[in-house]
Amino acid sequence: MKRQDFRSVHRLRVRWAEVDIQKIVFNAHYLTYADIGMSEYWRALAMPYEATMQALGGDIYLKKASVEYHASARMDDVLDIGMRCTRVGNSSLSFECGIFAGDRLLVTVELIYVFADPVTQTSRPVPQLLRDTILQFEGGADMVTLKVGDWATLGEAASAVRKAVFIEEQGISPDIELDALDSTAVHAVAFNRLGMPVATGRLLQDAPGEARIGRMAVARVLRGQRWGRAILDALVDASRERGDDKVILHAQCSAEGFYRRAAFEVVGAPYEEAGIAHITMQLALAK
């Protein structure tokens, strides 16, 4: 087993509370690491667990867990937790977890889950959509579909993500978040395999040759999978295709690094907008 065998890999650092009297990670914590890896697997599928199970009409219960120890982890070690599905049966799902320090395999964990009725906890067949999604993910397929269009086409989906992020999570007033500019903007929305919108953004044109990207939002439980970057890239491409010279955006200061990695540069000093610290950034578009 190698780290490269896993498409879903999550990195964490061993904490002091996880080390025992032998100064190595207490054995039971490796099951916690595997559980973290399982949570990250659902994130990689673009499937928020609770909403997904509600949509599928069931839930997944752990039936069996087995752990094999090869070497020990110590405090402050950086570990990579790899998770992959090895088999989808009629009602069961088998997963394999590899816990690595660099390229060194420390622990392997085998997990068997059963898809079941959440009330009676009696097994049910794994839904075909879930079966297909897992198999396609393990085969390297993209987990989201990106759509670019107008407000009439994508407004309902974009609104769902923006309401959850800006209004419910960040406490921004609906009077500020929703405005008349939506009807004139180009919108991008990423959908998961269940058709749920998971990320969005919009593109405006403030002046000839000058575009503005805004309302960038990714569902809270699905962040860190580059779907925000996919939305950003799609909007930049749309701006370039219509002949704009540059793209500006009002970034929340907490997201400045995200936009810097996409080649945006800071313009001016930070300021407050909707009660949140912002910074203006811009990207010159090559012709």
Steps between C-alpha positions, in 0.01 A plus 500: 500500500631842398380853562456541124236226505251742660313778326361635829785600733476725806798637689507553878755549776516279809398693812635462853166365628526205256831370635511242781749420775724327242526836318331357193145544369258298713368216284131598519570840344574335167130417472429869557745583221319252275167664587648839403613342174147374442356849554751638249399230253141629501635852454701381200179355353343850531231342715412672829436192711176591680327649195619211285360234731169683521483515121585131469248393764744308718816518704831319527592301811836352588482121512864404547837667554837326505837663560849379417797685652830515312683788671426778750427867460632753749401846614530766227532241223317610183278215384319442171170316538407327176153355445367294211196284430600146407156347449134596474279201572123470506463689828861523621790729423859397573771762553871485554691768689875545489672723754841623384788708633659612176520185287515273805184300567420503872151352527236342280133505592223300332146629542175335397185711499139405434246725332183475707164647594574771760194410709516120510875472418418212267714475189395642165661472157761766436327759276619484141590869499730455800648184352573676171643808671747299707612286208544804277693685769736207542536498122618861498181677386412857598245521780337829402345635183559869432233708330530861382191700410256777589295560813183358347679168449724479808350748746320250720808281540736795553265652757497178704879501540523875561225496760672221692842667490439873514169531688494198731873445559641854482194691618479739202162667452289359215443860387872529427565152369224495237500789255381607157841428345429127502268537201780644285786279622652181364473229764694180558373214715658163584261208554579166664382161374171540690432828319566703815667839443827512695681815377422818310623842389396780264662722237401864444622765259557832680637680193612412146790258532472476881334197658424438866466160665299471818267289716759220504371230735563131572284285729664502844541123539648458151779757504857409420427292188582772239141552390528867590802518270299331224230766533760778497675361193168464313409863567844625401473299177157652431646848555793430269270361229292817487816709461546659843839649584498427872299344779463656844342359813432604858650211693434429863841538663482144628491382135787718376737201474246309290489777240876557509546136398285579195737788408282784631690794650403733784400856412484754785437456871248280682153639573172385651208381290181347646676498837785280371859598418562505124783574259475593131693271266542490124622279217617630163375283214746409226374558148 
